[in-house]
């Protein structure tokens, strides 16, 4: 290898290294975003699974608002 070829090789390695340094932060960001998206998706699936379990095992006790409204209706019927 003569001097001209060596200089060309060094320039190519330098150019490729610069390209890698410029592209690397973007690639790291894309990989990180995909990981975060996957974690969010898994958390939503878990939350939906827990919500489905809770809805199927809910008791049939009426809420306070329902109890209050029914009481008001019965008082109106008595007062009428």
N, C-alpha and C positions, 0 to 999 in steps of 0.2 A: 504494500500500500504506500503510495507516495503522499506527499504533504497535502496536495490538493484534495485527494480522496478523504484523508483524515479530517481536514477542515470541514468538508461537506458532511461527513458522518457526525461530527460534533455539532454542527448547525442543525442537522435533522433531529438529533437527540434532544437538543435544547428546545427546538420548536415543539416536538412531541411532549416534552416535559411541561412546557408552558401551557399547551393545550390541556393536558391532564389537570394542571393546577387550576385552570379556568373552569373546567367542566366538573371537577370533583365536588365542589359545594352544591351544585345543582343536583347531582346524582344522590348525594347524601340527603338533601332535602326531600327529594322524591321518595326515597326509601323510608324516611322518617314519617312522611305524610301517609304513606300506605300503611305503615304499622299502626299509626294513630287511628286511621279510618277503620282498620280491622278491629282494633280494641273497642272503638265506639260501637261498631256493628255487633260485636259479641256481647257487649254490655246491654244493648237494646234487646237482643234476643233473650238474654237472661231475664231482663226486666219484664218482657212480654210473657215469658214462661211463668214468672212469679205472679204476674197480674192474672193470668189465666187460672192459676191454682187458687188464688185468693177469691176470684169471682165465683168459682165453683164451690168453694167451701164457706161462703158467706152465710151468716145466720139470717133469719127472716124477721129479726126484731126491727120495728119501724124506727126511723130517725126521730129526733126530738121535734123537728119541724112538722113531720107527718102527724105525730101524736098531738101537737099543739093545734094544728089545723082541724083535725078530727074533733078535738074537744070544743073548739069554737063553733063548728057546725052543729054539734049536738046541743050546745047551749042556745043557738039560734032557733033550733027546732022546738025546744022546750019553751022558749020565750014567745014564740009565735002564737 
